[in-house]
Amino acid sequence: QISGCDALKRLSGNTTRAVQILRRGGGKAMMAAMENHANNGFVLLKASQAIIVLCSHPEGLFTLFRLGAASFIAGVIDQPVNQRGLLQNYCQLMCLFARKDSLRLSLLNLDVERKMVKIAESNDGITGIYAARVVEYLNATE
């Protein structure tokens, strides 16, 4: 699982490659890795890194949202994280999703705003900044 996540992350740095990877099921594979290894912080870290790269392309962002990336993260983000960098990746992904007007209502329905406020209040550095940005984006529609 981990080597597949790393390979996907390296291959998808190129926009054209990212689209090819998405169309060949790379997003599904990364979501499966996250769901099937929900207790393995290292696999979650690697899969979330690959998902961030795929979400940097608009097609990837919407594909991974439809595959359940935001709802998966919303379900686990307030649980203790045993892998350094994982919470930051989750917040970065939520920030990417929250930037899109068409996804904000869904994120609000997942109670993401409350969870991000808690994270922003209890985390310094980039993790707290990402969480605060998510809250800003979500409040932009109200």
C-alpha positions in Angstrom: 0.0 0.0 0.0 2.7 2.5 1.0 4.8 2.0 -2.1 1.7 2.4 -4.3 0.9 5.7 -2.5 4.4 7.0 -2.9 4.5 6.0 -6.6 1.2 7.7 -7.2 2.3 10.9 -5.5 5.5 11.1 -7.6 3.6 10.3 -10.9 0.8 12.8 -10.3 3.0 15.9 -9.9 2.4 16.6 -13.5 -1.2 17.8 -14.4 -1.5 15.6 -17.4 -0.3 12.6 -15.5 -2.7 13.4 -12.6 -5.7 13.3 -15.0 -4.5 10.0 -16.5 -4.1 8.5 -13.0 -7.5 9.7 -12.0 -9.1 8.2 -15.0 -7.4 4.9 -14.3 -8.7 4.7 -10.8 -5.9 6.3 -8.8 -8.3 8.3 -6.6 -10.4 5.1 -5.8 -7.2 3.3 -4.9 -6.1 6.1 -2.5 -9.5 6.2 -0.9 -9.5 2.4 -0.5 -6.1 2.6 1.1 -7.4 5.2 3.6 -10.6 3.3 4.4 -8.9 -0.1 4.6 -6.0 1.1 6.8 -7.9 3.6 9.0 -5.8 2.5 12.0 -2.4 2.7 10.2 -1.2 6.3 10.5 1.7 5.8 8.1 -0.6 4.5 5.3 -3.0 7.3 6.0 -0.2 9.9 5.7 1.1 8.5 2.4 -2.4 8.2 0.9 -3.4 11.7 2.0 -0.2 13.1 0.5 -1.1 11.4 -2.9 -4.7 12.7 -2.6 -3.5 16.3 -2.0 -1.5 16.0 -5.2 -4.5 14.7 -7.1 -6.7 17.4 -5.6 -4.4 20.1 -7.0 -6.2 19.4 -10.3 -9.8 20.5 -10.5 -11.0 17.2 -11.9 -9.2 15.4 -9.1 -10.7 17.7 -6.4 -14.3 16.9 -7.5 -13.6 13.2 -8.2 -12.1 12.7 -4.7 -15.0 14.7 -3.1 -17.5 12.4 -4.9 -15.4 9.3 -3.8 -15.9 10.4 -0.2 -12.6 12.0 0.8 -14.2 14.9 2.6 -16.7 12.8 4.5 -14.0 10.3 5.5 -11.8 13.1 6.8 -14.7 14.8 8.6 -15.4 11.5 10.3 -11.8 11.0 11.6 -10.4 14.5 11.9 -11.4 14.9 15.6 -9.9 11.6 16.6 -6.4 11.4 18.0 -3.8 11.2 15.3 -0.7 9.0 15.8 1.2 10.1 12.8 3.1 13.3 12.5 1.8 15.4 9.6 -1.5 13.6 9.1 -3.7 16.2 10.8 -2.0 18.9 8.7 -2.7 16.9 5.5 -6.3 16.5 6.5 -6.7 20.2 7.1 -4.9 21.0 3.8 -7.4 18.8 2.0 -10.4 20.4 3.7 -9.0 23.7 2.7 -8.8 22.6 -0.9 -12.4 21.4 -0.7 -13.7 24.5 1.2 -12.3 26.9 -1.5 -14.9 25.6 -3.9 -18.3 27.3 -3.5 -20.1 24.3 -4.8 -18.7 22.1 -2.0 -19.1 24.4 1.0 -22.7 23.4 1.9 -21.7 19.7 2.0 -18.8 20.5 4.3 -21.1 22.5 6.6 -23.5 19.5 6.7 -20.5 17.3 7.8 -19.9 19.6 10.8 -16.5 20.6 9.4 -16.7 24.1 10.6 -16.9 23.2 14.3 -14.1 20.7 14.0 -11.9 23.1 12.2 -12.5 25.8 14.9 -11.3 23.3 17.6 -8.2 22.4 15.5 -7.4 26.1 14.8 -7.6 26.9 18.5 -5.4 24.0 19.6 -2.7 24.0 16.9 0.0 26.4 16.0 1.8 26.5 12.7 0.6 25.4 9.4 -2.1 23.0 10.7 -3.8 25.8 12.6 -3.5 28.1 9.6 -5.2 25.6 7.3 -8.0 25.0 9.8 -8.6 28.7 10.2 -8.7 29.1 6.4 -11.3 26.4 6.2 -13.5 28.3 8.7 -13.0 31.5 6.7 -14.0 29.8 3.4 -17.0 28.2 5.0 -18.2 31.5 6.5 -17.8 33.3 3.2 -21.1 31.8 2.0 -23.2 32.7 5.1 
